[in-house]
Amino acid sequence: MPDSGAPQLRLLHVHAHPDDESSKGAATTAKYVAEGVKVMVATCTGGERGSVLNPKLAGDPEIERNIAEIRRDEMARARDILGIEQVWLGYVDSGLPEGDPLPPLPRGCFALEDVKEAAGRLVKVIRDFRPHVITTYDEQGGYPHPDHIQCHHITLEAFKAAADSYQWPEHGTPWQAAKLYYHMSFHRRRYEQLEAAMHEHGLEYQVPTRDNDPYSYGRLTTFVPCADYFHVRDEALRAHATQVDPDGPWFAVPLPIQKMGWPTEDYQLVVSKVPTMIPEDDLFAGLRPDKLVPEFMI
C-alpha cells in the first residue's frame, strides 16, 4: 500500500452491463485497489434484457421475472469483491438482436439514445470522480453488442466533453482525464499462448474463433501484470451467477496455467495527455506521483 501522505490515483471503467466489469479488466482493478488506487465502475445499463447464461439457472421463471433486480444484487456482490465504487447511468439494456435480417432495437433502449445527450450522465460522473485514467471498449465494442458499441461512443464523447467548460455546465467543474484506454484482453496472441501452455501440461484447449482479430498486432500497447489477482477476477465473475457457467469456457484454463501462459491484462492506449513510452506495464505510466505533469497534479 502507498504511504498515507501519497496522492491517490483514480481509475474509471465504463461498462455496458453488470458483469462486464468482472469479465474485462477485473484483475487489473483488483491489483490497483490493493495498491490504494480509487476505482469506480460506471455501468451504462441494468442488463434487463440479458439472457440467463448459467445452464443451472436457465428456465427458472422467478429469475426471468426478476432479472433486473437479480442483476443489481449480483453487481453489488461483485462490487464488494473487487473493492470498488460503482454507479448506474440508468440506461435501458438494448438486448442482443439475433436473426437474418436483424430485428429493430427496442424503443427507448441505450443503443438508440443520442450519443451527445447520453454522454451527459457520464460527464457528470467524470467531473464528480475526477479520474486520471478512463477505460472502455474499442469501436467494435470488444464484440458487436449494440450496448458495447454505444458505450464506446458515449465514453469518447464524455472524455472530451467533461474537459470543456462550455458543455454541460450544470454538471460541475470541468475535468480533463489524462489517459484513455480500450480493453484488449481477448486477442489471438493470448489464446494461442494459453493453448500452448495447456498442451504442455497434457490438457486440451481450443482457441476461441472470431471472424476478425485486430488486436494481436499493432494495437496492443499496455500489458498490466496482474496474475496474482486472477482469482479475485474469477470470484467477481462468479458473483454474476446468472451470466456465467461456472463449468464453462471462462474457467477452462486452470489458474496456474493462466498465470504462466499469459500473466497480464492488455489494453490499447488511445489518448494520453502525459508523456509515456510504449509498451507500458501500468495504466498510470506518466502519472505516478514523482512524475506528475503539473496540470494533472492530484
Wavefront OBJ file of the C-alpha trace (Angstrom):
o trace
v 0.000 0.000 0.000
v 1.194 3.569 -0.643
v 2.354 5.886 2.138
v -0.508 7.670 3.868
v 0.688 11.012 2.501
v 0.861 9.855 -1.111
v -1.661 11.322 -3.524
v -4.419 8.927 -4.566
v -4.772 7.993 -8.204
v -8.236 7.390 -9.634
v -9.400 4.963 -12.323
v -12.811 4.894 -14.029
v -14.026 1.888 -16.021
v -17.058 2.476 -18.249
v -19.012 -0.708 -18.990
v -22.228 -1.560 -20.774
v -23.768 -4.123 -18.407
v -23.352 -5.554 -14.922
v -20.824 -8.432 -15.254
v -18.692 -6.631 -17.872
v -16.578 -5.114 -15.087
v -15.765 -8.671 -13.930
v -15.055 -10.238 -17.324
v -12.915 -7.355 -18.628
v -10.052 -5.938 -16.631
v -11.132 -7.209 -13.208
v -7.677 -8.478 -12.219
v -6.241 -5.081 -13.175
v -8.902 -3.486 -10.996
v -8.111 -5.731 -8.031
v -4.382 -5.029 -8.398
v -4.870 -1.278 -8.354
v -7.341 -1.390 -5.465
v -4.749 -3.350 -3.468
v -2.216 -0.626 -4.257
v -4.506 2.109 -2.940
v -5.908 3.378 -6.235
v -9.525 4.542 -6.057
v -11.524 2.683 -8.704
v -15.046 3.355 -9.931
v -17.179 1.482 -12.450
v -19.875 3.329 -14.394
v -22.441 0.764 -15.604
v -24.486 2.096 -18.508
v -27.481 -0.281 -18.316
v -29.104 -2.643 -15.862
v -28.741 -5.700 -18.087
v -32.529 -6.056 -18.118
v -32.595 -7.856 -21.468
v -29.662 -10.136 -20.813
v -30.135 -13.878 -21.183
v -29.575 -16.308 -18.323
v -26.336 -17.949 -19.430
v -25.834 -20.315 -16.500
v -27.480 -23.597 -17.568
v -28.177 -24.449 -13.926
v -30.375 -21.344 -13.618
v -31.793 -21.076 -17.134
v -35.539 -21.527 -17.438
v -36.312 -20.543 -13.842
v -39.448 -18.376 -14.174
v -38.739 -16.465 -10.965
v -35.289 -15.459 -12.215
v -36.707 -14.425 -15.575
v -39.388 -12.291 -13.896
v -36.907 -10.579 -11.589
v -33.802 -10.456 -13.768
v -33.246 -6.701 -13.315
v -33.292 -6.917 -9.512
v -31.201 -10.084 -9.522
v -28.553 -8.476 -11.699
v -28.375 -5.477 -9.375
v -27.795 -7.847 -6.461
v -25.107 -9.698 -8.436
v -23.426 -6.391 -9.220
v -23.426 -5.483 -5.522
v -21.627 -8.733 -4.685
v -19.063 -8.258 -7.441
v -18.529 -4.650 -6.364
v -17.732 -5.778 -2.831
v -15.367 -8.495 -4.043
v -13.448 -6.033 -6.215
v -13.432 -3.276 -3.598
v -14.708 -0.618 -5.976
v -17.240 2.159 -6.135
v -19.963 1.770 -8.750
v -22.609 3.985 -10.310
v -25.529 3.178 -12.605
v -26.013 5.520 -15.550
v -29.616 4.339 -15.777
v -29.989 3.443 -19.447
v -32.105 0.514 -20.626
v -30.428 -2.624 -21.966
v -30.830 -2.954 -25.755
v -30.584 -6.740 -25.857
v -28.565 -8.621 -28.441
v -30.593 -8.813 -31.665
v -30.497 -12.142 -33.474
v -31.764 -13.297 -36.851
v -31.345 -12.515 -40.528
v -32.317 -9.824 -41.048
v -31.748 -8.485 -37.553
v -34.879 -7.181 -35.856
v -35.075 -3.495 -34.901
v -33.787 -2.484 -31.498
v -36.459 -1.860 -28.845
v -37.702 1.696 -28.494
v -36.054 3.642 -25.664
v -33.031 1.378 -25.370
v -29.487 2.572 -24.716
v -28.178 1.926 -28.226
v -30.797 4.255 -29.729
v -30.000 7.196 -27.447
v -28.424 10.281 -28.992
v -24.696 9.962 -28.256
v -24.099 13.573 -27.220
v -27.121 13.589 -24.937
v -26.383 10.159 -23.469
v -22.820 11.216 -22.686
v -24.096 13.877 -20.307
v -24.658 11.453 -17.447
v -21.125 10.158 -17.829
v -19.764 13.715 -17.964
v -21.231 14.268 -14.505
v -19.607 11.074 -13.210
v -16.237 12.125 -14.632
v -16.434 15.606 -13.141
v -17.522 14.304 -9.753
v -14.995 11.445 -9.566
v -12.133 13.172 -11.464
v -10.407 10.052 -12.797
v -6.853 10.227 -14.080
v -7.447 7.190 -16.309
v -10.606 6.013 -18.097
v -11.111 2.646 -19.804
v -13.824 1.420 -22.152
v -14.294 -0.718 -25.286
v -12.922 -0.260 -28.787
v -15.014 0.795 -31.791
v -16.313 -2.777 -32.200
v -17.413 -2.865 -28.575
v -14.996 -5.731 -27.954
v -17.708 -7.723 -29.692
v -20.556 -6.157 -31.657
v -23.235 -5.897 -28.987
v -25.121 -2.638 -29.626
v -24.743 -1.563 -25.995
v -20.982 -2.117 -26.080
v -20.653 -0.062 -29.239
v -22.783 2.710 -27.744
v -20.692 2.560 -24.567
v -17.616 3.177 -26.727
v -19.258 6.187 -28.381
v -20.500 7.884 -25.222
v -17.191 7.349 -23.420
v -15.229 9.046 -26.176
v -17.740 11.870 -26.248
v -17.731 12.276 -22.454
v -13.926 12.126 -22.256
v -13.802 15.287 -24.392
v -16.941 16.997 -23.137
v -16.005 16.644 -19.452
v -12.998 18.902 -20.071
v -14.998 21.544 -21.967
v -16.396 24.307 -19.769
v -18.987 25.182 -22.419
v -20.544 21.716 -22.379
v -22.785 20.514 -19.569
v -22.019 23.454 -17.212
v -24.720 22.126 -14.862
v -22.612 19.008 -14.255
v -19.813 20.669 -12.321
v -16.261 21.849 -12.797
v -14.556 20.628 -15.998
v -12.098 17.766 -15.634
v -9.558 16.518 -18.159
v -8.717 12.858 -17.621
v -5.095 12.217 -18.529
v -5.402 8.882 -20.341
v -7.994 6.809 -22.207
v -7.642 3.082 -22.879
v -9.531 0.321 -24.670
v -9.790 -3.151 -23.125
v -7.939 -5.603 -25.388
v -7.512 -8.835 -23.414
v -9.499 -11.102 -25.759
v -6.973 -11.495 -28.555
v -5.409 -14.317 -30.508
v -1.888 -13.925 -29.116
v -3.189 -14.595 -25.604
v -5.369 -17.502 -26.652
v -2.527 -19.140 -28.592
v -0.173 -18.843 -25.622
v -2.782 -20.366 -23.328
v -3.398 -23.182 -25.799
v 0.333 -23.937 -25.951
v 0.601 -23.904 -22.144
v -2.379 -26.273 -21.841
v -0.871 -28.694 -24.348
v 2.442 -28.634 -22.474
v 0.529 -29.958 -19.469
v -1.286 -32.606 -21.494
v -4.596 -30.761 -21.450
v -6.922 -29.962 -24.329
v -7.833 -26.394 -25.183
v -9.160 -24.940 -28.403
v -8.522 -21.313 -29.269
v -11.844 -19.440 -29.445
v -12.610 -18.447 -33.009
v -13.565 -14.965 -34.122
v -14.098 -13.536 -37.565
v -11.814 -10.579 -37.012
v -8.940 -10.139 -34.595
v -7.499 -6.642 -34.972
v -5.847 -6.707 -31.582
v -2.901 -9.048 -31.733
v -0.560 -6.878 -33.727
v -0.209 -3.128 -33.787
v -2.892 -2.144 -31.293
v -1.734 -3.698 -28.042
v 0.248 -1.077 -26.125
v -0.139 -1.820 -22.427
v 0.303 -5.090 -20.542
v -0.634 -4.879 -16.860
v 0.905 -7.734 -14.803
v -1.937 -8.862 -12.564
v -1.767 -12.660 -12.374
v -1.787 -12.537 -8.573
v -5.345 -11.210 -8.832
v -6.805 -13.661 -11.362
v -8.572 -15.454 -8.516
v -10.285 -12.197 -7.492
v -11.408 -11.691 -11.091
v -12.896 -15.190 -11.150
v -14.649 -14.712 -7.818
v -16.184 -11.443 -9.043
v -17.286 -13.082 -12.282
v -18.910 -15.983 -10.443
v -20.846 -13.433 -8.395
v -22.800 -12.764 -11.602
v -24.344 -16.195 -11.263
v -26.974 -15.752 -13.978
v -24.410 -14.605 -16.519
v -21.686 -17.235 -16.423
v -21.491 -21.012 -16.477
v -19.174 -21.986 -13.599
v -18.198 -25.092 -15.584
v -17.899 -23.255 -18.894
v -15.119 -21.856 -21.063
v -14.423 -18.806 -18.862
v -12.833 -21.187 -16.356
v -11.469 -23.839 -18.727
v -7.802 -22.945 -18.183
v -6.544 -23.659 -14.632
v -5.259 -20.584 -12.830
v -1.627 -21.786 -12.535
v -1.519 -22.260 -16.323
v -3.120 -18.861 -16.911
v -0.527 -17.226 -14.681
v 2.281 -18.927 -16.574
v 0.831 -18.642 -20.081
v -0.347 -15.018 -20.123
v 0.011 -13.165 -16.802
v -1.268 -9.769 -17.951
v -4.450 -7.963 -18.910
v -3.977 -5.918 -22.027
v -5.033 -2.536 -23.335
v -4.656 -0.061 -26.155
v -3.639 3.449 -25.161
v -5.857 5.762 -27.213
v -5.265 9.207 -25.681
v -2.512 10.388 -23.378
v -2.103 13.937 -22.133
v 1.129 12.981 -20.394
v 4.416 11.610 -21.739
v 4.698 7.830 -21.737
v 6.652 5.113 -23.510
v 5.164 2.160 -25.380
v 4.923 -0.644 -24.389
v 3.628 0.175 -20.931
v 3.072 -2.081 -17.930
v 0.974 0.420 -15.974
v -2.212 2.340 -16.838
v -0.774 5.157 -14.728
v 2.553 5.373 -16.568
v 3.433 9.070 -16.626
v 1.094 9.788 -13.715
v 2.911 8.365 -10.729
v 3.490 10.980 -8.016
v 7.181 11.517 -8.743
v 6.442 12.041 -12.453
v 3.210 14.025 -12.481
v 2.845 16.827 -15.003
v 1.601 19.985 -13.173
v -1.824 20.163 -14.820
v -2.537 16.639 -13.621
v -1.379 17.083 -10.053
v -3.812 15.413 -7.685
l 1 2 3 4 5 6 7 8 9 10 11 12 13 14 15 16 17 18 19 20 21 22 23 24 25 26 27 28 29 30 31 32 33 34 35 36 37 38 39 40 41 42 43 44 45 46 47 48 49 50 51 52 53 54 55 56 57 58 59 60 61 62 63 64 65 66 67 68 69 70 71 72 73 74 75 76 77 78 79 80 81 82 83 84 85 86 87 88 89 90 91 92 93 94 95 96 97 98 99 100 101 102 103 104 105 106 107 108 109 110 111 112 113 114 115 116 117 118 119 120 121 122 123 124 125 126 127 128 129 130 131 132 133 134 135 136 137 138 139 140 141 142 143 144 145 146 147 148 149 150 151 152 153 154 155 156 157 158 159 160 161 162 163 164 165 166 167 168 169 170 171 172 173 174 175 176 177 178 179 180 181 182 183 184 185 186 187 188 189 190 191 192 193 194 195 196 197 198 199 200 201 202 203 204 205 206 207 208 209 210 211 212 213 214 215 216 217 218 219 220 221 222 223 224 225 226 227 228 229 230 231 232 233 234 235 236 237 238 239 240 241 242 243 244 245 246 247 248 249 250 251 252 253 254 255 256 257 258 259 260 261 262 263 264 265 266 267 268 269 270 271 272 273 274 275 276 277 278 279 280 281 282 283 284 285 286 287 288 289 290 291 292 293 294 295 296 297 298
